[in-house]
Amino acid sequence: MQIYEELVARGLIAQVTDEEHIREMINNGKATFYIGFDCTADSLTAGHFMALTLMKRLQLAGNKPIALIGGGTTMIGDPSGRTDMRKMLTKEDIDHNAECFKRQMERFIDFGEGKAMMINNADWLLNLNYIEMLREVGACFSVNNMLRAECYKQRMEKGLSFLEFNYMIMQSYDFYYLFKTYGCNMQFGGDDQWSNMLGGTELIRRKLGKDAHAMTITLLTDSQGKKMGKTAGNAVWLDPNKTSPFEFYQYWRNVADADVLKCIRMLTFLPIEQIDEMDKWEGSELNRAKEILAFELTKMVHGEEEAEKAQQTARGLFAGGGSTENMPQTTITADDLVDGAIDVMSLMVKCGLAASKGEARRLIQQGGVSANNEKVGGIDKKFTADDFAGEGVVLRKGKKIYHKVTLA
């Protein structure tokens, strides 16, 4: 099976502008393609997995990736898939985030002379003269068509700033610039980016002629991937200081039965034939599939040793024993105690098991919280300094989310 057919078999491709030409280029290693990453945080998330693994797959097949760091576009903010405007970041924040992205991407992509490139669109976007740019590309964009684009249409009722309205033009200009400067002939992105990406393809054709072969591919579930990278309202980060390897492992170990094989197919590098056999699995076998998914992705991000530790810890806890060494941990101090104790709701919020005391109250009342393997019977439960002696207090939310709390 050639690489394009493999991408289709893995359920990754949603829409393409010229499938026959795209298939020929990708299968013969002739594609120089880019995927953009706006620097809205200081770490990539689990939601970026699809893009990162896609870049790796295509590079292994002889194609050349460009990881486009959005140092310029992040200063505007992408309205796609959002109900409100993004927080405005300073240039210093964006530069810091870009450096963090680079370090994490190097675990997936082979950068270097003649290999993958990492480029920051701040290098050209921030130096543009606005009037000159409008004269150069403004006539290539129909406001009527832009307003019909899904990324803008869904924001019109709640309000779309003129700042964000420029995002499509900036993203389109990126493809145009990369095409001219680096011979980048293909762009990949999420299905929620289709309108923006078509803008870049059309700009190249309008400016450089219809024979300029610039092609666009969108990933079937990348927009879902961004949502998939979150749990309980919090992002699942690739940075181990923000999401520990154990938490990362547990996130994937706890995916829904209906999603586990889809995730294995899209995100791992297991052979298609092996995954096809797993499609027959059901019942308890799906738990085995979840372990495979969690182990493979944790190994990819944090290394095999950390994946082994996470798996052993998870298995031990599931069996009712095991070490708490690799478990997510919060250390509280005497200042967190009131009259020598801390109530269970405050403790859950403190260690991130609930976003608020109201949420903690509901979880406790529904019987979903345990402390040191004993169900918490009510919201009046408190812990004193003596309770934290020795191994500390191990809280469990639901069946599979554990957190250790110690007192400094």
Order of alpha helices (4+ residues) and beta strands (2+ residues): alpha-beta-alpha-beta-alpha-beta-alpha-beta-alpha-alpha-alpha-alpha-alpha-alpha-beta-alpha-beta-alpha-beta-beta-alpha-alpha-alpha-alpha-alpha-beta-beta-alpha-alpha-beta-beta-beta-beta-beta
